[in-house]
Amino acid sequence: MGRITSKLWTIISMFKYHIVVVLGIAIVCFLDENSIMKYMKYKYQIEELKTEIDKYRQRYNRDVKLYNTIDKDPSVMARIARERYFMKNDDEDIFVLSDDEMQSEKIDAYEKVEQD
């Protein structure tokens, strides 16, 4: 057993700089607070957040445009209230003949028309 440990120490002493460099690179790449793995994870999160920001900017622009049309023409507000929220005048009756999927498609189609 003594010969095995002495050979092991001899090998370690010959490659001590290589071992230190490899361990240092491993620590920096995988175990450090600023590791490459975390860098890649944060980069992916930044890309997701940028796409989310773009989505909210588009929604904001669409809503501002809709607000401006509502502000200029009150009949648009009445039409939106009737179509989206099933509001009515006192002398009217509402009959809903569609299910939820059809209603969501109708709202999507309405929003698409509003964007054009």
C-alpha positions as CSV (number, residue, x, y, z in Angstrom):
1,M,0.0,0.0,0.0
2,G,2.9,2.3,0.7
3,R,4.2,1.9,-2.8
4,I,0.8,2.8,-4.4
5,T,0.5,6.0,-2.4
6,S,4.0,7.0,-3.1
7,K,3.5,6.4,-6.9
8,L,0.2,8.4,-6.6
9,W,2.0,11.3,-4.9
10,T,4.7,11.2,-7.6
11,I,2.2,11.4,-10.4
12,I,0.3,14.2,-8.6
13,S,3.5,16.2,-8.0
14,M,4.5,15.8,-11.7
15,F,1.1,17.1,-12.9
16,K,0.2,19.5,-10.0
17,Y,0.0,22.6,-12.3
18,H,-2.2,20.8,-14.8
19,I,-4.5,19.6,-12.0
20,V,-4.7,23.1,-10.5
21,V,-5.5,24.6,-13.9
22,V,-8.2,22.0,-14.7
23,L,-9.8,22.4,-11.3
24,G,-9.7,26.2,-11.6
25,I,-11.4,26.0,-15.0
26,A,-14.0,23.6,-13.6
27,I,-14.8,25.9,-10.7
28,V,-15.1,29.0,-12.9
29,C,-17.2,27.2,-15.6
30,F,-19.6,25.2,-13.4
31,L,-19.4,26.1,-9.7
32,D,-18.8,29.8,-9.5
33,E,-21.5,32.5,-9.0
34,N,-20.8,33.8,-12.5
35,S,-20.5,30.5,-14.2
36,I,-21.1,29.8,-17.9
37,M,-24.2,27.7,-17.0
38,K,-25.8,30.7,-15.2
39,Y,-24.7,33.0,-18.0
40,M,-26.5,30.8,-20.5
41,K,-29.6,30.6,-18.2
42,Y,-29.7,34.4,-17.8
43,K,-29.2,35.0,-21.5
44,Y,-32.2,32.7,-22.2
45,Q,-34.3,34.5,-19.6
46,I,-33.4,37.9,-21.2
47,E,-34.6,36.7,-24.6
48,E,-37.9,35.5,-23.1
49,L,-38.3,38.8,-21.3
50,K,-37.6,40.8,-24.5
51,T,-40.3,38.8,-26.4
52,E,-42.7,39.5,-23.6
53,I,-41.9,43.2,-23.6
54,D,-42.5,43.2,-27.4
55,K,-45.9,41.5,-26.8
56,Y,-46.9,44.0,-24.2
57,R,-45.8,46.9,-26.4
58,Q,-47.9,45.7,-29.2
59,R,-50.9,45.2,-26.8
60,Y,-50.3,48.7,-25.5
61,N,-50.2,50.2,-28.9
62,R,-53.4,48.4,-29.9
63,D,-55.1,49.6,-26.7
64,V,-54.0,53.2,-27.2
65,K,-55.4,53.1,-30.8
66,L,-58.6,51.6,-29.5
67,Y,-58.8,54.2,-26.8
68,N,-58.3,57.0,-29.3
69,T,-61.1,55.7,-31.5
70,I,-63.4,55.4,-28.5
71,D,-62.5,58.9,-27.4
72,K,-63.4,60.3,-30.8
73,D,-66.5,58.3,-31.5
74,P,-68.8,57.2,-28.7
75,S,-70.7,54.8,-30.9
76,V,-67.6,52.6,-30.9
77,M,-67.8,52.3,-27.1
78,A,-71.4,51.2,-27.4
79,R,-70.5,48.6,-30.1
80,I,-67.7,47.2,-28.0
81,A,-70.0,47.1,-24.9
82,R,-72.6,45.2,-26.9
83,E,-70.3,42.7,-28.5
84,R,-67.8,41.9,-25.8
85,Y,-69.8,42.4,-22.6
86,F,-73.3,41.7,-23.8
87,M,-74.7,45.0,-22.6
88,K,-78.0,46.2,-23.9
89,N,-80.5,49.0,-23.9
90,D,-83.6,48.8,-21.8
91,D,-85.8,47.8,-24.6
92,E,-83.6,45.1,-26.0
93,D,-83.1,41.4,-25.3
94,I,-79.9,39.4,-25.7
95,F,-79.7,35.9,-27.0
96,V,-76.4,34.1,-26.8
97,L,-76.2,31.3,-29.3
98,S,-72.5,30.5,-29.1
99,D,-70.3,28.5,-26.7
100,D,-67.1,29.8,-25.2
101,E,-64.8,28.8,-28.0
102,M,-66.9,30.5,-30.6
103,Q,-67.0,33.7,-28.4
104,S,-63.2,33.7,-28.0
105,E,-62.9,33.4,-31.8
106,K,-65.3,36.2,-32.3
107,I,-63.3,38.4,-29.9
108,D,-60.1,37.5,-31.7
109,A,-61.7,38.3,-35.0
110,Y,-63.0,41.7,-33.6
111,E,-59.5,42.6,-32.3
112,K,-58.0,41.7,-35.7
113,V,-60.5,44.0,-37.4
114,E,-59.6,46.7,-34.9
115,Q,-55.9,46.4,-35.6
116,D,-56.5,46.9,-39.4
